[in-house]
């Protein structure tokens, strides 16, 4: 598989089974590239579904988001980040959609993906997305952010920073802007990367 196909597969694997069934049933070649349907079929097969049965259901007629008033509740650097937030919303019972994810993967550096919910779900979505993250001290060790090297606080979060290719800390993707992950300490304001520990 080419890197582009790998990115499409990774993005599709983040979708719920219902969404993948919808894509396969509707087989909308105006919306999806032809290879997407083969990838969706293989993911559904791996999830224990019969793709022949899904195809036999025929098109749904109307896409699940079509005809609904949607509002954007977040913009994300990449589709993966947007789908992570979508999964958080859906685990809280709020149906959500990721828009512009193909653009987000097409350029490799992410041009932004939007997370959308129904207008009536906006307050619930904002509550879920705005909730304070679980403190690192309550997470299993393998999921917790490292403590701050300056003050040893566990009030730490990871953040992405876009880096100009002409800056001294750039670690290289040609002339393209890149992203590096840093840690922010909420207690003392220290910011560091894995490399600077």
LUMKOLKE-280319 format. One record per residue (C-alpha): residue in one letter; x, y, z. Coordinates in steps of 0.2 Angstrom, whole numbers, padded with zeros to 4 digits, always signed. Example, Ala and Ser with C-alpha at 12.3 -4.5 7.8 and 13.67 -1.06 7.14 Angstrom:
! residues 2
A+0062-0022+0039/S+0068-0005+0036/
This chain:
! residues 197
X+0000+0000+0000/X+0006+0018-0004/X+0007+0030+0011/X-0008+0039+0005/X-0019+0023+0005/X-0012+0019+0022/X-0017+0037+0028/X-0035+0034+0021/X-0036+0017+0029/X-0031+0024+0046/X-0044+0038+0044/X-0057+0025+0040/X-0053+0014+0054/X-0057+0028+0066/X-0075+0028+0060/X-0089+0019+0068/X-0096+0003+0060/X-0112+0012+0057/X-0103+0025+0047/X-0093+0012+0037/X-0109+0002+0033/X-0117+0019+0027/X-0102+0022+0015/X-0102+0004+0008/X-0121+0004+0006/X-0122+0021-0003/X-0107+0018-0013/X-0106+0037-0018/X-0092+0039-0030/X-0094+0057-0031/X-0090+0058-0012/X-0077+0044-0011/X-0063+0038-0021/X-0066+0020-0029/X-0052+0012-0018/X-0061+0018-0002/X-0075+0005-0004/X-0063-0009-0005/X-0054-0003+0011/X-0071+0000+0020/X-0076-0018+0015/X-0060-0025+0022/X-0062-0016+0038/X-0080-0022+0040/X-0074-0040+0037/X-0061-0038+0050/X-0075-0032+0062/X-0085-0048+0058/X-0098-0041+0046/X-0103-0049+0030/X-0100-0036+0016/X-0111-0045+0005/X-0126-0043+0017/X-0122-0024+0019/X-0121-0022+0000/X-0137-0032-0002/X-0146-0019+0009/X-0144-0006-0005/X-0142+0013-0004/X-0149+0022+0011/X-0156+0035+0000/X-0151+0049+0012/X-0134+0052+0020/X-0136+0052+0039/X-0129+0070+0040/X-0139+0076+0025/X-0154+0087+0029/X-0149+0090+0047/X-0143+0107+0054/X-0125+0105+0059/X-0113+0116+0069/X-0094+0116+0070/X-0089+0113+0088/X-0070+0111+0085/X-0056+0112+0072/X-0042+0100+0073/X-0025+0100+0065/X-0028+0082+0058/X-0042+0070+0055/X-0035+0058+0068/X-0037+0072+0081/X-0054+0076+0075/X-0060+0058+0076/X-0052+0056+0093/X-0064+0070+0099/X-0078+0063+0089/X-0076+0046+0098/X-0076+0055+0115/X-0093+0064+0110/X-0100+0047+0104/X-0095+0038+0120/X-0105+0052+0129/X-0120+0049+0118/X-0118+0064+0106/X-0118+0059+0087/X-0104+0069+0078/X-0096+0070+0061/X-0079+0075+0054/X-0079+0086+0039/X-0064+0090+0027/X-0054+0075+0033/X-0049+0071+0015/X-0041+0088+0014/X-0033+0085+0031/X-0024+0070+0025/X-0021+0075+0007/X-0007+0087+0011/X+0002+0077+0025/X+0003+0092+0037/X-0015+0094+0040/X-0025+0109+0034/X-0038+0106+0047/X-0053+0095+0050/X-0070+0101+0057/X-0079+0092+0070/X-0098+0094+0068/X-0114+0090+0079/X-0132+0093+0077/X-0137+0111+0082/X-0148+0104+0096/X-0133+0094+0103/X-0121+0109+0104/X-0123+0112+0123/X-0119+0094+0127/X-0105+0093+0114/X-0097+0109+0122/X-0098+0101+0139/X-0090+0085+0134/X-0076+0094+0124/X-0073+0107+0137/X-0072+0095+0152/X-0056+0095+0161/X-0045+0081+0157/X-0042+0067+0169/X-0027+0072+0180/X-0012+0062+0176/X-0011+0055+0194/X-0027+0046+0191/X-0022+0038+0174/X-0013+0022+0172/X+0006+0025+0171/X+0007+0021+0152/X-0006+0034+0148/X-0001+0048+0160/X+0010+0063+0154/X+0027+0064+0162/X+0029+0075+0177/X+0036+0093+0175/X+0055+0092+0176/X+0056+0109+0184/X+0042+0107+0198/X+0037+0089+0197/X+0019+0093+0195/X+0007+0081+0187/X-0003+0095+0180/X+0004+0092+0163/X-0004+0092+0145/X+0003+0088+0128/X+0001+0102+0115/X+0006+0102+0096/X+0016+0117+0090/X+0018+0121+0072/X+0036+0124+0067/X+0042+0135+0053/X+0054+0125+0042/X+0067+0140+0043/X+0067+0140+0062/X+0082+0133+0071/X+0072+0119+0080/X+0065+0112+0064/X+0069+0094+0062/X+0065+0092+0044/X+0052+0089+0031/X+0060+0098+0017/X+0052+0115+0015/X+0035+0111+0023/X+0029+0117+0040/X+0029+0103+0053/X+0022+0100+0070/X+0031+0095+0086/X+0023+0089+0102/X+0028+0098+0118/X+0022+0097+0136/X+0015+0111+0146/X+0015+0112+0165/X-0001+0121+0172/X+0008+0123+0188/X+0024+0133+0184/X+0022+0136+0165/X+0037+0126+0160/X+0036+0120+0141/X+0047+0106+0136/X+0049+0092+0123/X+0054+0074+0124/X+0071+0078+0117/X+0074+0092+0130/X+0072+0080+0145/
